[in-house]
Each structure stands twice: as C-alpha cells, then as structure tokens.
C-alpha cells in the first residue's frame, strides 16, 4: 500500500467520504422503535429456545473521562456505586432467566464498558459468579473482558483467569505523549507492555490491543512510533478503529480543535500505513478494522465462516442469541433487537420494580433478515455471493435489489471490489476501508444524505 497515491486517496474521498452507520446491526439502532418495552422483549425471550447463548455485561463506570470517547459511561464520585450496581445486575439476571423457556448455558461471555476493571477483584468475581449461577458456562465457553491497562492489577487478572477467562482486550488507543495529552489518557508504553506480559503469564491465550487512528495531534511520524511499540509487544489481535468525531453524542469531544485533527486524506494514509505494517508483521486483515495472527481464534473463525459482527465488534459466532445485561446493553434474540435504558439510575429503577429496562427495540422482517445477511457477509467475509444468497433465501439477489449489479460495477471501477456475478464479489485491500460505504447500498432505511449527521464519517 506504500505506492497508494495521494491522488487516488483524494478521488476515493470525494466519492465516498460521507456519514454512515458502522453496521454492528441491521437495521441500525437509530431506526428502532422507542415503544418496544419489557413486554415486547419478554415475548421474544419466551420463544428463544434452549440452546447455549452468548452474554454481554456492561459495566458503565470509568475512573476518568477520556476526551475521545463516545461510549455509554459514567464517572462516579467514589466506589460506593459498585455494590448497588452488582445487586441490580443480579436481579436483572434473575428476571431474564425467569422469562426464558428453559435454563440456557452460556457459550460466550464478554465484559465491556466503561471499564470492567473499575471493579476490584472481589467485585469482578462476584459479577462473573452471578452470571454463571443463572447461565452455566459450557465446557468450551469463550470468555473475554475489556480492561483499562492503566488500572489493571494482578488480582483482577487472577480473578478472571480463575473463572475461565482466556481472552483480554486492552484499550491503548495511542502511545504518543502529545496525543495522550490531547485525549486525556496518559499511559506509558512500559506499563502497557508489563500488564500484557502479566496477562500472558497468567495463561490468557489471546490478548487484543485497541488502537485509534485520526486522533488529535496524530501525525504519520508519531503513529509510526506507536506501531513500532505495539509490534514489539506483538498482541494476538489488534483492533484499529477510526476516531469518530460525534460531538452531538459526546460533548467532551468539543474540546478538540478541528485544526488539530488529521485531514481526511491523512486519516486514510494513516490507515494504509498501519495496514502495511501489520500485514508485513504477519497479521491477517479481518473485516473492516481487525487484525489477528494466523493462529488466533479470530483468524480461524474467518477461515471457517464463523466470524461475526455485533455490538461488541468482530467476534466468533458461538450462538444465535446474545443477551446483554447492564445499562445500555443491546440484546439480539429470536429475531429482535432490544436495548436497555442508558442511565444507571433509570436502569436500576426499572429492574428493582421487577421490569426489564428495555426502552427501545426492533422486530426484524424477512426483508430485514435478507439485507442483514448481505451486510453481515460483506462486513465479515468481505464478499457478496449471489449464489449464497439464493441458497439462503430461495430468491435471486436481483429480486431483492433491482439494479444491484450496476451498483457493484461502480465499486469495481473504483478498485474497491473484484469478481463477477457468476463467481461472486470480494473486496480489495482498499475496499476494506469503504465496507461501510458499500453496505449502505443494501440499507433500505437510510435517510437522505442531508440527514446523515447522526452518523460518523465512514473514513
């Protein structure tokens, strides 16, 4: 990619750099119905079956606010919030279990946030034990946790390892001091390397590092130094996210001076530089923004067709249903999406009143399922298979999307897609950066371009 010219970059940006969804679901969350509540979600839970499920637990607390972050999180004054949160979470687990037709084992458990390691080791253990009591882990369950490397200690890692956690993800973002000062997130390369080494020594088989390109004060030179340091650590996985400047969601981002943000052209070149460095170092490029060593489970999932994308990003598909717990949690169960109240107090009040805290959701239609299949295929395997679509739904792709071949021809002409109607289509390395743009061509709900401010830029 080093030969990728600025002129080619400019041409692609002129055509595709607009706002659009990240497609962790289809339809995307802004389309969901606000009237979808406890009774609606409970009815889907009641007909969800008895096979193993996936579970996600949202821990909304952080010790300090990072200026780049647009996630659902809260900064408590002190740690007195932990005990009430855990008590409500245990009650929520009971409520969900009571609405299922049978006890369901858990094939996949993920802890996210916020910062799950805002909880001390004993509280982390209590949380996981509460999940296990109501949704016993399968023998081969995959268990992972997102942790803040600045505040991770050995006791926390041991509490997770003792409970079968084998995967851990550390949010690094960038290791340059100027960038860290701009985003209010200071962490030394030495501390980052040390906690990753400790996790490996305790038996964690897969360590992920999150990086962000497009942050304020980031330059090609500074980002190259960060890439050097990360490649020296050699994590098993790397998630390379583009910074989303969404000031209407995160007011803290308004502190950034746009003049200090890389231009769209420079953002794209930062991405291509990382792509070049990671692939040269032996990582496989997966989906939109993930990289994994060939022996890692995520790369193996890409090989066997079980790579999946949901609200946690890219993951290994272990079950049909995902149930989320905690404030703002998003579940995908039996043909519906359901999201819980975002604010901790509102979520707690609903649960303590004996109701699920669902405040919006969506029932997927057959048309939704077909378009979801196409977008999931594109985002996970980087492919569009007219034959696979026909096998899955019994109709031709052209029946769902008249004129789709002409749309795909346009992506081919821009070097984003290769292939044919007979053999199927596959994205190029360049095309991976524009997966969101291509997925938008299958989206039946997108508002006119003038109403896209609710989304981040695709590049």
C-alpha positions as CSV (number, residue, x, y, z in Angstrom):
1,X,0.0,0.0,0.0
2,X,3.0,2.3,0.2
3,X,2.5,3.1,-3.5
4,X,-1.0,4.3,-2.9
5,X,-1.0,7.8,-4.3
6,X,-2.5,10.9,-2.8
7,X,-4.4,11.5,-6.0
8,X,-6.1,8.1,-5.6
9,X,-6.9,8.9,-2.0
10,X,-8.4,12.2,-2.9
11,X,-10.6,10.6,-5.6
12,X,-12.0,8.0,-3.2
13,X,-12.7,10.5,-0.5
14,X,-14.5,12.8,-3.0
15,X,-16.8,9.9,-3.8
16,X,-17.3,8.0,-0.5
17,X,-16.4,10.2,2.4
18,X,-19.8,10.8,3.9
19,X,-21.6,9.9,7.1
20,X,-22.9,6.4,7.6
21,X,-23.6,3.6,10.0
22,X,-21.0,1.2,11.5
23,X,-23.3,-1.7,10.9
24,X,-23.0,-3.5,14.2
25,X,-26.6,-4.3,13.5
26,X,-29.1,-4.1,10.7
27,X,-31.4,-2.2,10.9
28,X,-29.2,0.2,12.8
29,X,-30.1,1.5,16.2
30,X,-31.4,4.9,15.1
31,X,-34.2,3.1,13.3
32,X,-35.5,1.2,16.3
33,X,-38.9,1.8,17.9
34,X,-39.0,3.7,21.2
35,X,-42.2,1.9,22.2
36,X,-40.5,-1.5,22.3
37,X,-40.5,-2.4,26.1
38,X,-40.4,-5.1,28.7
39,X,-43.5,-7.0,27.4
40,X,-42.2,-7.0,23.9
41,X,-38.7,-8.2,24.8
42,X,-40.1,-10.8,27.2
43,X,-42.2,-12.3,24.5
44,X,-39.1,-12.9,22.3
45,X,-37.2,-14.3,25.2
46,X,-40.1,-16.7,25.9
47,X,-39.8,-18.3,22.4
48,X,-36.0,-18.2,22.1
49,X,-35.3,-22.0,22.6
50,X,-32.9,-23.8,24.9
51,X,-29.6,-23.8,23.0
52,X,-26.5,-22.1,24.5
53,X,-26.5,-18.3,24.4
54,X,-23.9,-15.5,24.4
55,X,-24.0,-12.9,27.2
56,X,-22.6,-9.4,27.4
57,X,-22.3,-7.5,30.7
58,X,-21.9,-3.7,30.5
59,X,-20.0,-2.1,33.4
60,X,-20.6,1.6,32.9
61,X,-18.1,3.1,35.2
62,X,-14.8,4.8,34.5
63,X,-12.4,6.4,36.9
64,X,-11.6,9.3,34.5
65,X,-13.2,10.7,31.3
66,X,-11.2,10.2,28.1
67,X,-11.9,13.1,25.8
68,X,-12.2,11.0,22.6
69,X,-14.8,8.5,24.0
70,X,-18.4,8.4,22.9
71,X,-19.4,5.2,24.7
72,X,-22.1,5.0,27.4
73,X,-20.2,5.5,30.6
74,X,-20.3,7.4,33.9
75,X,-17.6,8.8,36.2
76,X,-18.7,8.2,39.8
77,X,-17.5,10.3,42.7
78,X,-16.5,7.2,44.6
79,X,-16.8,3.4,44.5
80,X,-19.9,3.3,46.6
81,X,-21.8,2.8,43.3
82,X,-20.4,-0.8,42.9
83,X,-22.5,-2.7,45.4
84,X,-25.8,-1.3,44.3
85,X,-24.8,-1.9,40.6
86,X,-24.0,-5.5,41.4
87,X,-27.2,-6.1,43.3
88,X,-29.3,-4.7,40.5
89,X,-27.3,-6.8,37.9
90,X,-28.1,-9.9,39.9
91,X,-31.7,-9.0,39.9
92,X,-31.7,-8.4,36.2
93,X,-30.1,-11.9,35.6
94,X,-32.9,-13.4,37.6
95,X,-35.6,-11.5,35.7
96,X,-34.2,-12.6,32.3
97,X,-33.7,-16.2,33.4
98,X,-37.4,-16.3,34.6
99,X,-38.6,-15.2,31.1
100,X,-36.7,-17.9,29.2
101,X,-38.5,-21.2,28.4
102,X,-35.6,-23.2,29.9
103,X,-32.3,-22.7,31.6
104,X,-29.7,-21.9,29.0
105,X,-26.0,-22.5,29.2
106,X,-23.6,-19.7,28.2
107,X,-21.2,-20.4,25.4
108,X,-19.7,-16.9,25.3
109,X,-19.4,-14.2,28.0
110,X,-17.9,-10.8,27.4
111,X,-17.4,-8.0,29.9
112,X,-17.3,-4.5,28.5
113,X,-17.8,-0.9,29.4
114,X,-17.0,1.7,30.6
115,X,-14.1,-0.1,32.3
116,X,-15.0,-3.5,33.8
117,X,-11.8,-3.2,35.9
118,X,-13.3,-0.2,37.7
119,X,-14.5,-3.1,39.8
120,X,-11.9,-4.6,42.2
121,X,-11.0,-8.3,42.0
122,X,-13.7,-9.4,44.5
123,X,-16.4,-7.5,42.7
124,X,-15.3,-8.9,39.3
125,X,-15.5,-12.4,40.8
126,X,-19.0,-11.7,42.2
127,X,-20.2,-10.4,38.8
128,X,-19.0,-13.5,36.9
129,X,-20.2,-15.9,39.6
130,X,-23.7,-14.3,39.4
131,X,-23.8,-14.9,35.6
132,X,-22.5,-18.5,36.0
133,X,-25.1,-19.3,38.6
134,X,-28.0,-18.5,36.2
135,X,-26.3,-19.3,32.9
136,X,-23.8,-22.1,33.5
137,X,-20.8,-21.9,31.2
138,X,-20.4,-24.6,28.5
139,X,-17.2,-26.8,28.7
140,X,-15.7,-24.8,25.8
141,X,-17.1,-21.4,26.7
142,X,-15.2,-18.4,25.3
143,X,-14.8,-15.6,28.0
144,X,-13.3,-12.2,27.4
145,X,-13.0,-8.9,29.2
146,X,-12.2,-5.3,28.1
147,X,-9.7,-3.7,30.5
148,X,-8.1,-0.3,31.0
149,X,-4.4,-1.2,31.1
150,X,-3.7,1.9,33.3
151,X,-5.7,0.4,36.1
152,X,-5.4,-3.3,35.7
153,X,-3.7,-5.2,38.5
154,X,-2.7,-8.8,39.0
155,X,-5.5,-9.6,41.4
156,X,-8.1,-8.6,38.8
157,X,-6.4,-10.7,36.1
158,X,-6.2,-13.7,38.6
159,X,-9.9,-13.4,39.4
160,X,-10.8,-13.6,35.7
161,X,-8.3,-16.4,35.0
162,X,-9.6,-18.5,37.8
163,X,-13.1,-18.2,36.2
164,X,-12.0,-19.4,32.8
165,X,-11.3,-16.2,31.0
166,X,-8.8,-16.8,28.3
167,X,-9.1,-13.5,26.3
168,X,-8.5,-10.0,27.4
169,X,-8.6,-6.7,25.4
170,X,-6.6,-3.6,26.4
171,X,-7.6,-0.1,25.3
172,X,-4.3,1.6,24.3
173,X,-5.5,4.0,21.5
174,X,-2.1,5.7,21.0
175,X,1.3,5.8,22.8
176,X,2.4,9.2,21.8
177,X,2.6,11.7,24.7
178,X,1.2,14.6,22.7
179,X,-1.8,12.6,21.5
180,X,-2.4,11.2,25.0
181,X,-2.4,14.7,26.5
182,X,-5.0,15.8,23.9
183,X,-7.3,12.9,24.7
184,X,-6.7,13.0,28.5
185,X,-5.4,9.4,28.6
186,X,-1.8,9.1,29.8
187,X,-0.2,5.6,29.8
188,X,3.4,4.6,29.4
189,X,4.5,2.1,26.8
190,X,6.3,0.3,29.6
191,X,3.2,-0.1,31.8
192,X,1.2,-1.3,28.7
193,X,3.8,-3.9,27.9
194,X,4.1,-5.0,31.5
195,X,0.4,-5.7,32.1
196,X,0.2,-7.6,28.8
197,X,3.1,-9.7,29.8
198,X,1.4,-10.4,33.1
199,X,-1.8,-11.4,31.4
200,X,0.1,-13.9,29.2
201,X,2.0,-15.3,32.3
202,X,-1.4,-16.0,33.9
203,X,-2.5,-18.0,30.9
204,X,-4.6,-15.7,28.8
205,X,-4.3,-17.2,25.4
206,X,-5.4,-14.2,23.3
207,X,-4.5,-10.6,24.0
208,X,-6.1,-7.8,22.0
209,X,-5.0,-4.2,21.8
210,X,-7.3,-1.3,20.6
211,X,-5.7,1.5,18.6
212,X,-7.4,4.6,17.1
213,X,-6.3,6.5,14.0
214,X,-7.4,10.1,13.3
215,X,-6.9,11.4,16.9
216,X,-5.9,15.0,17.6
217,X,-2.2,15.7,17.3
218,X,-1.6,12.4,15.5
219,X,0.9,12.5,12.6
220,X,2.3,9.8,10.3
221,X,5.6,10.0,12.2
222,X,4.1,9.8,15.7
223,X,1.7,7.0,14.7
224,X,4.6,5.0,13.2
225,X,6.3,5.1,16.6
226,X,3.2,3.8,18.2
227,X,3.0,1.0,15.6
228,X,6.7,0.1,16.4
229,X,5.9,-0.2,20.1
230,X,2.8,-2.3,19.5
231,X,4.5,-4.6,17.1
232,X,7.3,-5.1,19.7
233,X,4.6,-6.3,22.2
234,X,3.0,-8.4,19.4
235,X,-0.5,-8.8,20.6
236,X,-2.5,-11.7,19.2
237,X,-5.2,-9.3,17.9
238,X,-5.3,-5.6,17.0
239,X,-8.5,-3.6,16.6
240,X,-7.7,-0.4,14.5
241,X,-10.6,2.0,14.8
242,X,-11.1,5.3,13.1
243,X,-11.8,8.1,15.5
244,X,-15.5,9.1,15.3
245,X,-15.9,12.8,15.8
246,X,-19.5,12.8,17.0
247,X,-19.8,15.9,19.2
248,X,-23.6,15.7,19.2
249,X,-23.2,12.4,21.2
250,X,-20.1,13.2,23.2
251,X,-19.8,16.8,24.4
252,X,-16.2,16.2,25.6
253,X,-15.1,16.0,22.0
254,X,-15.9,19.6,21.6
255,X,-12.6,20.4,23.4
256,X,-10.8,19.3,20.3
257,X,-9.8,21.9,17.8
258,X,-10.6,20.6,14.4
259,X,-7.3,22.1,13.1
260,X,-5.5,19.5,15.4
261,X,-7.3,16.6,13.8
262,X,-5.7,14.8,10.8
263,X,-7.4,15.7,7.5
264,X,-9.5,13.0,5.9
265,X,-6.6,12.4,3.4
266,X,-4.1,12.0,6.2
267,X,-6.5,9.7,8.2
268,X,-6.7,7.4,5.1
269,X,-2.9,7.4,4.8
270,X,-2.5,6.6,8.5
271,X,-4.9,3.6,8.0
272,X,-2.9,2.3,5.0
273,X,0.4,2.7,6.9
274,X,-1.0,0.6,9.7
275,X,-2.4,-2.0,7.2
276,X,1.1,-2.2,5.6
277,X,2.9,-2.6,8.9
278,X,0.6,-5.2,10.4
279,X,0.4,-7.4,7.3
280,X,4.2,-7.2,6.9
281,X,4.4,-8.4,10.5
282,X,2.3,-11.5,9.8
283,X,-1.2,-10.3,10.9
284,X,-4.3,-11.2,8.8
285,X,-6.6,-8.3,8.0
286,X,-10.1,-9.3,9.1
287,X,-13.4,-7.5,8.4
288,X,-13.3,-3.7,8.5
289,X,-10.7,-3.0,11.1
290,X,-9.4,-6.1,12.9
291,X,-6.0,-7.8,12.5
292,X,-5.1,-11.2,14.0
293,X,-2.1,-13.6,14.0
294,X,-3.0,-16.6,11.8
295,X,-3.3,-19.0,14.8
296,X,-5.6,-16.7,16.8
297,X,-9.2,-17.8,17.1
298,X,-10.5,-14.7,15.2
299,X,-8.4,-15.6,12.2
300,X,-9.6,-19.3,12.4
301,X,-13.2,-18.0,12.6
302,X,-12.6,-16.1,9.4
303,X,-11.3,-19.3,7.8
304,X,-14.3,-21.4,8.8
305,X,-17.0,-18.8,8.2
306,X,-17.9,-18.1,11.8
307,X,-16.6,-14.6,12.1
308,X,-19.4,-12.4,13.2
309,X,-20.1,-8.7,13.8
310,X,-22.4,-7.4,16.5
311,X,-22.5,-4.6,19.1
312,X,-19.2,-5.7,20.5
313,X,-17.5,-5.5,17.1
314,X,-16.0,-8.6,15.5
315,X,-16.3,-11.8,17.4
316,X,-16.6,-15.6,16.9
317,X,-20.2,-16.7,16.4
318,X,-20.9,-19.1,19.2
319,X,-24.7,-18.9,19.4
320,X,-27.8,-17.4,17.7
321,X,-28.9,-15.3,20.7
322,X,-27.0,-12.6,22.5
323,X,-28.4,-11.3,25.8
324,X,-26.9,-8.1,27.2
325,X,-27.1,-7.1,30.9
326,X,-26.4,-3.7,32.5
327,X,-27.4,-0.2,31.4
328,X,-27.4,0.5,27.6
329,X,-27.0,-3.2,26.9
330,X,-28.2,-4.4,23.5
331,X,-29.6,-7.9,23.0
332,X,-30.2,-9.8,19.8
333,X,-32.7,-12.6,20.5
334,X,-35.0,-14.7,18.3
335,X,-35.4,-12.1,15.6
336,X,-35.4,-8.9,17.6
337,X,-33.1,-6.3,19.0
338,X,-33.7,-4.8,22.5
339,X,-31.8,-2.1,24.3
340,X,-31.9,-1.2,28.0
341,X,-32.0,2.2,29.5
342,X,-28.7,4.0,29.2
343,X,-28.6,5.9,32.5
344,X,-27.6,3.8,35.5
345,X,-30.3,5.2,37.8
346,X,-33.1,4.7,35.2
347,X,-31.9,1.1,34.6
348,X,-31.8,0.4,38.3
349,X,-35.3,1.8,38.9
350,X,-36.8,-0.4,36.2
351,X,-35.1,-3.6,37.4
352,X,-35.9,-3.0,41.1
353,X,-39.5,-2.5,40.1
354,X,-39.5,-6.0,38.6
355,X,-39.3,-5.0,34.9
356,X,-36.7,-5.4,32.3
357,X,-35.2,-2.0,31.5
358,X,-35.9,-2.3,27.7
359,X,-36.8,1.1,26.3
360,X,-36.5,0.5,22.5
361,X,-36.0,-2.3,20.0
362,X,-36.9,-3.8,16.7
363,X,-38.7,-6.8,15.2
364,X,-36.8,-8.0,12.1
365,X,-38.9,-8.6,9.0
366,X,-38.0,-11.0,6.2
367,X,-36.6,-8.1,4.2
368,X,-34.5,-7.1,7.2
369,X,-33.2,-10.6,7.5
370,X,-32.1,-10.7,3.8
371,X,-30.4,-7.4,3.9
372,X,-28.8,-8.2,7.3
373,X,-27.4,-11.4,5.7
374,X,-25.8,-9.4,2.9
375,X,-24.4,-6.7,5.1
376,X,-23.0,-9.3,7.6
377,X,-21.4,-11.2,4.7
378,X,-19.8,-8.0,3.4
379,X,-18.6,-6.8,6.8
380,X,-17.2,-10.2,8.0
381,X,-16.0,-12.1,4.9
382,X,-15.6,-9.1,2.6
383,X,-17.7,-10.9,0.0
384,X,-21.0,-10.8,-1.8
385,X,-22.2,-14.2,-3.0
386,X,-25.3,-14.2,-5.3
387,X,-25.3,-18.0,-5.1
388,X,-25.0,-18.0,-1.3
389,X,-27.9,-15.5,-1.1
390,X,-30.0,-17.8,-3.4
391,X,-29.2,-20.8,-1.3
392,X,-30.2,-19.0,1.9
393,X,-33.4,-17.3,0.8
394,X,-34.5,-19.1,-2.3
395,X,-34.6,-15.9,-4.5
396,X,-32.2,-14.1,-6.7
397,X,-30.3,-11.2,-5.3
398,X,-31.7,-9.1,-8.1
399,X,-35.2,-9.7,-6.9
400,X,-34.3,-8.0,-3.6
401,X,-32.2,-5.3,-5.1
402,X,-33.0,-4.5,-8.7
403,X,-30.0,-2.9,-10.4
404,X,-27.6,-4.2,-7.8
405,X,-25.2,-5.3,-10.4
406,X,-24.8,-1.8,-11.7
407,X,-24.1,-0.6,-8.1
408,X,-21.4,-3.3,-7.7
409,X,-19.9,-2.4,-11.0
410,X,-19.3,1.2,-9.7
411,X,-17.4,-0.2,-6.7
412,X,-15.4,-2.4,-9.1
413,X,-14.5,0.6,-11.2
414,X,-13.2,2.4,-8.1
415,X,-11.0,-0.6,-7.2
416,X,-13.0,-1.5,-4.1
417,X,-14.5,-4.7,-5.3
418,X,-13.4,-7.6,-7.6
419,X,-15.2,-10.6,-9.1
420,X,-18.2,-11.3,-11.2
421,X,-21.9,-12.2,-10.9
422,X,-21.0,-15.8,-11.7
423,X,-18.2,-16.2,-9.2
424,X,-19.2,-13.7,-6.6
425,X,-17.6,-10.5,-5.5
426,X,-14.8,-9.8,-3.0
427,X,-13.4,-6.6,-1.5
428,X,-9.9,-5.4,-2.3
429,X,-7.5,-4.2,0.4
430,X,-8.5,-0.7,-0.5
431,X,-12.2,-1.7,-0.4
432,X,-12.0,-2.8,3.2
433,X,-11.8,0.8,4.4
434,X,-15.0,1.5,2.5
435,X,-17.0,-1.5,3.7
436,X,-19.4,0.8,5.4
437,X,-20.0,2.7,2.1
438,X,-20.7,-0.5,0.2
439,X,-23.0,-1.8,3.0
440,X,-25.0,1.4,2.7
441,X,-26.1,0.4,-0.8
442,X,-28.0,-2.5,0.8
443,X,-29.7,-0.4,3.5
444,X,-33.4,0.3,3.0
445,X,-33.7,2.7,5.9
446,X,-31.0,5.3,5.3
447,X,-32.4,8.9,5.3
448,X,-31.3,11.4,2.6
449,X,-27.7,12.5,2.7
450,X,-28.7,15.8,4.3
451,X,-29.9,13.8,7.4
452,X,-26.8,11.8,8.0
453,X,-25.4,13.9,10.8
454,X,-26.5,11.2,13.3
455,X,-23.7,9.0,12.0
456,X,-19.9,9.4,12.0
457,X,-17.9,9.8,8.8
458,X,-17.1,6.5,7.1
459,X,-13.5,7.4,6.6
